[in-house]
Amino acid sequence: MKPEEIRADSQITSPTDRTLERQVNLCCQVPQSWRRHWAAEAKRNGVTMTEVIREAFTARFGLPEDQNK
C-alpha cells in the first residue's frame, strides 16, 4: 500500500470503550524538584504518577458524557 493511500485520520472512530481509544500524552511544565518529589512519593505509595494525574483530572472535571461508567 502506498503511503498516500493510508488515511489514518479518516479511519479514526470514537469508541466508547476507553481501552480501544488511542492513548495520547498529557504534558505540563513543573519545577524539576517537584517532579522528583512527586515521583518518589508515588513510588513510596505504590501508585503511578499516571494514576494520580488521571484521578485528579477526573475528580476536578469528570469524564466525557459518553464515558461516565
N, CA, C and O atoms as a GROMACS GRO file, in nm:
protein
  276
    1MET      N    1   0.085  -0.117   0.000
    1MET     CA    2   0.000   0.000   0.000
    1MET      C    3   0.089   0.123   0.000
    1MET      O    4   0.186   0.130   0.076
    2LYS      N    5   0.058   0.219  -0.083
    2LYS     CA    6   0.137   0.341  -0.092
    2LYS      C    7   0.104   0.432   0.026
    2LYS      O    8  -0.010   0.434   0.073
    3PRO      N    9   0.203   0.510   0.074
    3PRO     CA   10   0.178   0.599   0.188
    3PRO      C   11   0.061   0.695   0.165
    3PRO      O   12  -0.014   0.724   0.258
    4GLU      N   13   0.045   0.743   0.043
    4GLU     CA   14  -0.065   0.837   0.018
    4GLU      C   15  -0.202   0.769   0.023
    4GLU      O   16  -0.304   0.837   0.030
    5GLU      N   17  -0.204   0.636   0.020
    5GLU     CA   18  -0.330   0.564   0.030
    5GLU      C   19  -0.374   0.543   0.175
    5GLU      O   20  -0.489   0.512   0.202
    6ILE      N   21  -0.279   0.560   0.268
    6ILE     CA   22  -0.311   0.542   0.409
    6ILE      C   23  -0.369   0.674   0.462
    6ILE      O   24  -0.303   0.778   0.457
    7ARG      N   25  -0.491   0.667   0.512
    7ARG     CA   26  -0.557   0.787   0.562
    7ARG      C   27  -0.606   0.761   0.704
    7ARG      O   28  -0.726   0.746   0.728
    8ALA      N   29  -0.512   0.755   0.796
    8ALA     CA   30  -0.544   0.719   0.934
    8ALA      C   31  -0.648   0.813   0.996
    8ALA      O   32  -0.737   0.766   1.067
    9ASP      N   33  -0.638   0.944   0.971
    9ASP     CA   34  -0.732   1.038   1.031
    9ASP      C   35  -0.876   1.009   0.992
    9ASP      O   36  -0.968   1.025   1.072
   10SER      N   37  -0.896   0.966   0.869
   10SER     CA   38  -1.032   0.940   0.824
   10SER      C   39  -1.084   0.807   0.877
   10SER      O   40  -1.204   0.779   0.866
   11GLN      N   41  -0.996   0.726   0.935
   11GLN     CA   42  -1.037   0.595   0.984
   11GLN      C   43  -1.055   0.592   1.136
   11GLN      O   44  -1.098   0.491   1.191
   12ILE      N   45  -1.023   0.703   1.203
   12ILE     CA   46  -1.036   0.708   1.348
   12ILE      C   47  -1.183   0.721   1.385
   12ILE      O   48  -1.255   0.806   1.332
   13THR      N   49  -1.227   0.636   1.478
   13THR     CA   50  -1.364   0.644   1.525
   13THR      C   51  -1.362   0.687   1.672
   13THR      O   52  -1.254   0.703   1.730
   14SER      N   53  -1.476   0.707   1.730
   14SER     CA   54  -1.486   0.746   1.869
   14SER      C   55  -1.549   0.634   1.950
   14SER      O   56  -1.667   0.640   1.985
   15PRO      N   57  -1.472   0.532   1.981
   15PRO     CA   58  -1.528   0.422   2.058
   15PRO      C   59  -1.562   0.466   2.200
   15PRO      O   60  -1.496   0.555   2.255
   16THR      N   61  -1.663   0.406   2.258
   16THR     CA   62  -1.699   0.443   2.395
   16THR      C   63  -1.615   0.368   2.496
   16THR      O   64  -1.609   0.409   2.612
   17ASP      N   65  -1.550   0.261   2.456
   17ASP     CA   66  -1.464   0.185   2.545
   17ASP      C   67  -1.326   0.250   2.545
   17ASP      O   68  -1.258   0.249   2.442
   18ARG      N   69  -1.283   0.305   2.660
   18ARG     CA   70  -1.154   0.375   2.667
   18ARG      C   71  -1.037   0.286   2.629
   18ARG      O   72  -0.935   0.336   2.582
   19THR      N   73  -1.049   0.155   2.648
   19THR     CA   74  -0.938   0.066   2.618
   19THR      C   75  -0.914   0.056   2.468
   19THR      O   76  -0.806   0.017   2.425
   20LEU      N   77  -1.015   0.090   2.388
   20LEU     CA   78  -0.999   0.085   2.243
   20LEU      C   79  -0.956   0.219   2.185
   20LEU      O   80  -0.908   0.225   2.071
   21GLU      N   81  -0.971   0.324   2.261
   21GLU     CA   82  -0.937   0.457   2.212
   21GLU      C   83  -0.786   0.478   2.218
   21GLU      O   84  -0.720   0.431   2.310
   22ARG      N   85  -0.733   0.549   2.119
   22ARG     CA   86  -0.590   0.578   2.112
   22ARG      C   87  -0.548   0.661   2.233
   22ARG      O   88  -0.616   0.759   2.268
   23GLN      N   89  -0.439   0.625   2.298
   23GLN     CA   90  -0.387   0.696   2.414
   23GLN      C   91  -0.290   0.804   2.367
   23GLN      O   92  -0.211   0.781   2.275
   24VAL      N   93  -0.294   0.921   2.431
   24VAL     CA   94  -0.205   1.032   2.397
   24VAL      C   95  -0.138   1.083   2.524
   24VAL      O   96  -0.182   1.053   2.635
   25ASN      N   97  -0.031   1.160   2.508
   25ASN     CA   98   0.041   1.216   2.622
   25ASN      C   99  -0.023   1.346   2.666
   25ASN      O  100  -0.083   1.419   2.587
   26LEU      N  101  -0.010   1.374   2.794
   26LEU     CA  102  -0.055   1.498   2.854
   26LEU      C  103   0.065   1.555   2.926
   26LEU      O  104   0.119   1.491   3.016
   27CYS      N  105   0.108   1.675   2.890
   27CYS     CA  106   0.231   1.730   2.946
   27CYS      C  107   0.207   1.867   3.007
   27CYS      O  108   0.122   1.943   2.961
   28CYS      N  109   0.283   1.897   3.111
   28CYS     CA  110   0.287   2.033   3.166
   28CYS      C  111   0.426   2.054   3.227
   28CYS      O  112   0.493   1.959   3.266
   29GLN      N  113   0.465   2.177   3.234
   29GLN     CA  114   0.596   2.210   3.288
   29GLN      C  115   0.584   2.234   3.439
   29GLN      O  116   0.499   2.310   3.483
   30VAL      N  117   0.669   2.169   3.516
   30VAL     CA  118   0.676   2.189   3.662
   30VAL      C  119   0.823   2.194   3.700
   30VAL      O  120   0.908   2.143   3.626
   31PRO      N  121   0.855   2.254   3.813
   31PRO     CA  122   0.995   2.254   3.857
   31PRO      C  123   1.044   2.110   3.877
   31PRO      O  124   0.970   2.024   3.923
   32GLN      N  125   1.168   2.087   3.841
   32GLN     CA  126   1.225   1.953   3.847
   32GLN      C  127   1.219   1.897   3.989
   32GLN      O  128   1.196   1.778   4.008
   33SER      N  129   1.241   1.982   4.089
   33SER     CA  130   1.239   1.934   4.228
   33SER      C  131   1.099   1.883   4.266
   33SER      O  132   1.088   1.786   4.341
   34TRP      N  133   0.992   1.945   4.214
   34TRP     CA  134   0.856   1.899   4.242
   34TRP      C  135   0.835   1.762   4.180
   34TRP      O  136   0.781   1.671   4.243
   35ARG      N  137   0.879   1.749   4.054
   35ARG     CA  138   0.859   1.622   3.984
   35ARG      C  139   0.932   1.509   4.057
   35ARG      O  140   0.877   1.400   4.074
   36ARG      N  141   1.055   1.536   4.100
   36ARG     CA  142   1.131   1.434   4.173
   36ARG      C  143   1.058   1.395   4.302
   36ARG      O  144   1.047   1.277   4.335
   37HIS      N  145   1.008   1.495   4.374
   37HIS     CA  146   0.935   1.470   4.498
   37HIS      C  147   0.810   1.386   4.471
   37HIS      O  148   0.786   1.287   4.539
   38TRP      N  149   0.731   1.427   4.371
   38TRP     CA  150   0.607   1.354   4.339
   38TRP      C  151   0.637   1.212   4.294
   38TRP      O  152   0.565   1.119   4.331
   39ALA      N  153   0.741   1.194   4.213
   39ALA     CA  154   0.777   1.061   4.166
   39ALA      C  155   0.817   0.972   4.284
   39ALA      O  156   0.780   0.854   4.289
   40ALA      N  157   0.894   1.027   4.377
   40ALA     CA  158   0.936   0.949   4.494
   40ALA      C  159   0.816   0.912   4.581
   40ALA      O  160   0.806   0.799   4.628
   41GLU      N  161   0.726   1.008   4.604
   41GLU     CA  162   0.608   0.982   4.685
   41GLU      C  163   0.516   0.878   4.619
   41GLU      O  164   0.461   0.791   4.686
   42ALA      N  165   0.501   0.888   4.489
   42ALA     CA  166   0.419   0.790   4.417
   42ALA      C  167   0.479   0.650   4.433
   42ALA      O  168   0.406   0.554   4.457
   43LYS      N  169   0.609   0.641   4.418
   43LYS     CA  170   0.676   0.511   4.433
   43LYS      C  171   0.659   0.457   4.575
   43LYS      O  172   0.632   0.338   4.594
   44ARG      N  173   0.675   0.543   4.675
   44ARG     CA  174   0.658   0.502   4.814
   44ARG      C  175   0.516   0.454   4.842
   44ARG      O  176   0.494   0.366   4.925
   45ASN      N  177   0.419   0.514   4.773
   45ASN     CA  178   0.278   0.479   4.792
   45ASN      C  179   0.231   0.368   4.700
   45ASN      O  180   0.115   0.326   4.708
   46GLY      N  181   0.318   0.320   4.614
   46GLY     CA  182   0.284   0.209   4.525
   46GLY      C  183   0.183   0.244   4.417
   46GLY      O  184   0.105   0.158   4.374
   47VAL      N  185   0.185   0.369   4.371
   47VAL     CA  186   0.098   0.411   4.262
   47VAL      C  187   0.183   0.475   4.153
   47VAL      O  188   0.297   0.513   4.177
   48THR      N  189   0.127   0.485   4.034
   48THR     CA  190   0.199   0.553   3.926
   48THR      C  191   0.154   0.699   3.922
   48THR      O  192   0.045   0.734   3.967
   49MET      N  193   0.238   0.782   3.867
   49MET     CA  194   0.202   0.923   3.852
   49MET      C  195   0.084   0.936   3.756
   49MET      O  196   0.002   1.026   3.771
   50THR      N  197   0.075   0.846   3.659
   50THR     CA  198  -0.038   0.847   3.567
   50THR      C  199  -0.168   0.827   3.643
   50THR      O  200  -0.266   0.897   3.617
   51GLU      N  201  -0.170   0.732   3.735
   51GLU     CA  202  -0.291   0.707   3.815
   51GLU      C  203  -0.332   0.832   3.893
   51GLU      O  204  -0.450   0.867   3.899
   52VAL      N  205  -0.234   0.899   3.953
   52VAL     CA  206  -0.261   1.017   4.034
   52VAL      C  207  -0.314   1.131   3.946
   52VAL      O  208  -0.410   1.199   3.983
   53ILE      N  209  -0.252   1.151   3.830
   53ILE     CA  210  -0.294   1.259   3.740
   53ILE      C  211  -0.435   1.233   3.688
   53ILE      O  212  -0.518   1.324   3.687
   54ARG      N  213  -0.463   1.109   3.647
   54ARG     CA  214  -0.598   1.076   3.600
   54ARG      C  215  -0.702   1.098   3.709
   54ARG      O  216  -0.809   1.153   3.684
   55GLU      N  217  -0.668   1.054   3.830
   55GLU     CA  218  -0.760   1.071   3.943
   55GLU      C  219  -0.789   1.219   3.968
   55GLU      O  220  -0.904   1.257   3.991
   56ALA      N  221  -0.685   1.302   3.965
   56ALA     CA  222  -0.701   1.445   3.990
   56ALA      C  223  -0.788   1.511   3.883
   56ALA      O  224  -0.879   1.587   3.916
   57PHE      N  225  -0.762   1.482   3.757
   57PHE     CA  226  -0.841   1.541   3.650
   57PHE      C  227  -0.986   1.492   3.651
   57PHE      O  228  -1.078   1.568   3.627
   58THR      N  229  -1.004   1.363   3.681
   58THR     CA  230  -1.139   1.308   3.685
   58THR      C  231  -1.217   1.369   3.802
   58THR      O  232  -1.335   1.402   3.787
   59ALA      N  233  -1.152   1.384   3.917
   59ALA     CA  234  -1.219   1.443   4.033
   59ALA      C  235  -1.257   1.589   4.006
   59ALA      O  236  -1.364   1.634   4.047
   60ARG      N  237  -1.171   1.660   3.937
   60ARG     CA  238  -1.195   1.804   3.912
   60ARG      C  239  -1.293   1.827   3.799
   60ARG      O  240  -1.381   1.913   3.810
   61PHE      N  241  -1.280   1.752   3.688
   61PHE     CA  242  -1.356   1.780   3.568
   61PHE      C  243  -1.451   1.668   3.526
   61PHE      O  244  -1.537   1.690   3.440
   62GLY      N  245  -1.439   1.549   3.584
   62GLY     CA  246  -1.522   1.436   3.543
   62GLY      C  247  -1.474   1.379   3.411
   62GLY      O  248  -1.368   1.415   3.360
   63LEU      N  249  -1.555   1.289   3.356
   63LEU     CA  250  -1.526   1.227   3.227
   63LEU      C  251  -1.626   1.276   3.124
   63LEU      O  252  -1.732   1.328   3.161
   64PRO      N  253  -1.596   1.260   2.995
   64PRO     CA  254  -1.694   1.294   2.892
   64PRO      C  255  -1.823   1.216   2.916
   64PRO      O  256  -1.820   1.105   2.968
   65GLU      N  257  -1.935   1.273   2.877
   65GLU     CA  258  -2.066   1.211   2.899
   65GLU      C  259  -2.073   1.068   2.851
   65GLU      O  260  -2.132   0.984   2.918
   66ASP      N  261  -2.013   1.039   2.736
   66ASP     CA  262  -2.019   0.905   2.680
   66ASP      C  263  -1.927   0.806   2.752
   66ASP      O  264  -1.926   0.688   2.716
   67GLN      N  265  -1.851   0.851   2.853
   67GLN     CA  266  -1.759   0.761   2.921
   67GLN      C  267  -1.781   0.760   3.072
   67GLN      O  268  -1.693   0.716   3.147
   68ASN      N  269  -1.895   0.804   3.117
   68ASN     CA  270  -1.926   0.802   3.261
   68ASN      C  271  -1.973   0.664   3.302
   68ASN      O  272  -2.093   0.640   3.317
   69LYS      N  273  -1.879   0.574   3.321
   69LYS     CA  274  -1.912   0.435   3.359
   69LYS      C  275  -1.852   0.406   3.493
   69LYS      O  276  -1.868   0.295   3.545
   0.00000   0.00000   0.00000
